[in-house]
Amino acid sequence: MINKNSPIPIYYQLEEHIKELIEKGELKPGDVLPPEREYAEKHQISRMTVRQAFTQLVNEGYLHRIQGKGTFVAERKIEQGLQGLTSFTEDMKSRGLTPGNELLSFKLIPATLTIASQLSIKEYDPVYEIKRIRLADQLPMAVEVNHISANLIKGLTEQIVNQSIYHYIEESLGMRIHHAAQTIESSIANSLEAKHLHISTGSPVMLIQRNTFLKNGTPVEFVKSTYRADRYKFMITMNRS
Ligand code: 16G
């Protein structure tokens, strides 16, 4: 497996070998890897080289280390396409995962100036503020804070937001969600986000902001989502015209 005469660096060969085992399913999420020392002895290479391969795999999200316990195979990341305007519920279902919500709070509040300008309404107009932990197969993926104009989207309840907001807007209200503008940036989890997402404070997260509109340009929602960076990646196909 390791060819010392190859011009390919040894740490890289080991890295590729471990990746292959993960991709073939011979190493599964949650499996512990043999200690660095064992790898080094088995392949007659230095511990430093093994460490370099492990570190690389940790950085790429294939492995994660737990202090004092060892190095484990990480959960596979969920890959989300960026082309379609979909809801969390739809995204999870299309992957064969069960979507879920943990409702943190559901309030009707007067719009602040910022929220009002995002939703093209007046300051103090009524707005639903919905804070949810979004789950996939019961595992927390994201913390999401939605702001929705109560005069536009009428009749939201805790029961509805515990399921799908998009489904309610389209199927019950018969409105058509048409387009959105979204930004994605990297950030680190604050202590509250970390608690909700079951990660340590300071772990990498992706901050996504979405403004969604009806066909005539009326804003439907202003949403901030914080996604676990170790569980999610975004994919886009591009054509050069
Ligand atoms: C997604 C959207 C969010 C939308 C929600 C509706 C992103 C980054 N955000 O989480 O803007 O409010 O879906 O989900 O994708 P629901 O219909 O399952 O409630």
Residues whose N, C-alpha, C, O or C-beta is under 5 A from the ligand:
A	BS01	16G	T86 S87 F88 T89 Q163 S164 I165 Y166 H167 I208 R210 V223 S225
